[in-house]
Amino acid sequence: MSHISQSQLQSLAESASKAAAYLDACDNGGQFVRLDPAYYQSCGRLLSTVFNLVDPERVFPELIKQSPSARNALEALEMERLLGISRSGYYPELAAILTRASA
């Protein structure tokens, strides 16, 4: 894994916070924000990407504590990792279906 500088980490934190804030605002009814489905999806992808680069519970503990969207993204990544590890061994039928679906 490559080293991430403090300024890069700060930039990631700001981007993740803004993405999570938009997702949370939309998920809470979006009275003061305009829902843009493409931007919403991009914010979700951004959170996933950032959380894959660093350990979000260690690096962004306040964001995880305050943002339901950040917690959901973290939970989804953890489930993805667990499925990736155990899919072939424990769920061979699921692995076969996913392989066919991705082809």
C-alpha positions in Angstrom: 0.0 0.0 0.0 1.3 3.4 -0.9 1.8 6.2 1.7 -0.9 8.8 1.9 0.3 12.3 2.9 -1.4 14.3 5.5 -2.7 16.8 2.9 -4.1 14.0 0.8 -5.7 12.5 3.8 -7.3 15.8 4.7 -8.6 16.1 1.1 -10.0 12.6 1.3 -11.7 13.5 4.6 -13.3 16.6 3.1 -14.5 14.8 0.0 -15.9 11.9 2.1 -17.7 14.4 4.4 -19.2 16.3 1.6 -20.4 13.1 -0.1 -21.8 11.7 3.1 -23.6 15.0 3.8 -25.3 15.0 0.4 -26.3 11.4 0.8 -27.7 12.0 4.3 -29.6 15.1 3.1 -31.2 13.2 0.3 -32.0 10.2 2.4 -33.7 12.5 5.0 -36.1 14.0 2.5 -33.9 16.6 0.8 -35.9 19.7 1.7 -32.9 21.9 1.1 -31.1 19.9 -1.5 -32.0 19.0 -5.0 -31.8 15.2 -5.7 -29.6 14.4 -8.6 -29.6 10.7 -9.1 -26.3 10.7 -11.0 -24.6 12.8 -8.3 -26.1 10.7 -5.5 -24.6 7.6 -7.1 -21.3 9.3 -7.6 -21.2 10.3 -3.9 -21.9 6.7 -2.9 -19.1 5.5 -5.2 -16.7 8.2 -3.8 -17.4 7.0 -0.2 -16.7 3.4 -1.2 -13.5 4.4 -2.9 -12.2 6.5 -0.1 -13.1 3.8 2.5 -11.2 1.3 0.4 -8.1 3.4 0.5 -8.0 3.9 4.3 -9.4 2.3 7.4 -12.4 4.6 7.8 -13.1 3.6 11.4 -9.5 4.7 12.4 -9.1 7.7 10.0 -12.7 9.1 10.0 -14.2 8.0 13.3 -16.4 11.2 13.7 -17.8 10.8 10.1 -18.7 7.2 10.8 -20.3 8.2 14.1 -22.3 11.1 12.7 -23.3 10.0 9.2 -25.7 7.1 8.5 -24.6 7.1 4.9 -21.0 6.7 5.9 -22.0 3.8 8.3 -24.0 2.2 5.5 -21.1 2.5 3.0 -18.7 1.0 5.6 -21.1 -1.9 6.3 -21.6 -2.6 2.6 -17.8 -2.8 2.1 -17.4 -5.1 5.0 -20.2 -7.4 3.6 -18.5 -7.3 0.2 -15.2 -8.4 1.7 -16.8 -11.2 3.7 -18.7 -12.4 0.7 -15.5 -12.2 -1.4 -13.6 -14.3 1.1 -16.3 -16.9 1.7 -18.3 -16.9 -1.5 -16.6 -19.8 -3.3 -16.1 -22.0 -0.2 -19.4 -21.5 1.6 -21.7 -20.3 -1.2 -20.8 -22.2 -4.4 -24.2 -21.6 -5.9 -24.0 -17.9 -5.3 -20.5 -17.8 -6.8 -21.8 -19.6 -9.9 -24.7 -17.2 -10.3 -22.6 -14.1 -9.8 -20.0 -15.4 -12.3 -22.7 -16.0 -14.9 -24.3 -12.6 -14.2 -20.9 -10.7 -14.6 -20.1 -12.4 -17.9 
